[in-house]
Each structure stands twice: as C-alpha cells, then as structure tokens.
Amino acid sequence: MIFLIGINTGLRVNDLVQLKVGDVKNKDVFSIREGKTNKKREINVGMLQKEIERFTEGKRPDEFLFQSQKGTSPITTTQVYRILDDAADFMGRDDVGTHTMRKTFGYHHYKQFKDVAILQEIFNHAAPSITRRYIGIRQDEINESLNDFRLG
C-alpha cells in the first residue's frame, strides 16, 4: 500500500509514513504540510479509495496508516527502504530506493501530460530544470530526438 500511494501521489517517504488513517479514508483529496519544504500541498487519492478502504478496514482514524510493530508510531523511512529493497531483490532489481516512488510518479506524470510546470509545482521544485533532472526525462528526450535524426 505504501508503494501504491507513493507512486500515485509523488509524496516523499518521510511524508508518507506520517499519514494517519483519517487523512486518507473516505477522502478523495487531503492536505498536508510537507516535512522538507514546510509547504502546504493538496494530495489526490480518489483513484485509490477502493484499496484504501480495504487497507484501513477496522483501523481508527487516529492510527498511523503505516504503523510500526509496536503500533504507537509510524514505520521509519529505514523500514520503508528495507521493504522496497526486499521487493526489488525479489524482482532481481538493484535500482530501487526510497525516492523511486516519487520519481516513478514524476516520470509517468510527465510522459502522460508533458507538463514540467505542473510537476515542478507538485514537487515544490525551484526550477523546471531541477524537475527534469530529478525524473530523468532529459536523457529520454535526447535519445528520442536522435532516433529519427540523420544527416547525409
């Protein structure tokens, strides 16, 4: 569930682990204050409501969405990394980390809408060049432009 929410919202891992059940259950959109930037951001999770409903069944609104084993605190970003790393090992991948979800969101959002300005705003980046570099889109565009390029 953390991966699903991560790739569909572009939230940083430290913001994902702070979510509570009441933040997302029965809500299409909710607001958070991002930990790194301290900026307010609206998050759309309407497309995930069926999955969220199943995942949160029987949980109280004040519980962390992704609880530690003790149940009184959220899982740590290190625990998230370990979960992702284990899943990556299972798939034979060694290129997965905690930013993978955010970058995946950005890459696919850009591929679908071709709008760096919107992504820059979603990510709270200072410049479009930062967003382009972050999602790795520049090299893809260079390669695409060279596919049909030929002189002589």
Protein Blocks (a to p, Z undefined) as FASTA:
>chain_A
ZZmmmmmnopafklmmmpcfklmgopabdcdddfklopacdddfklmmmmmmmmmgoiaf
kbcfbacfkopaccdfklmmmmmmmmmmmnopakbcfklmmmmmmmmmmmmnopaklmmm
mnopabfklmmmmnommmmmmmmmmmmgceZZ
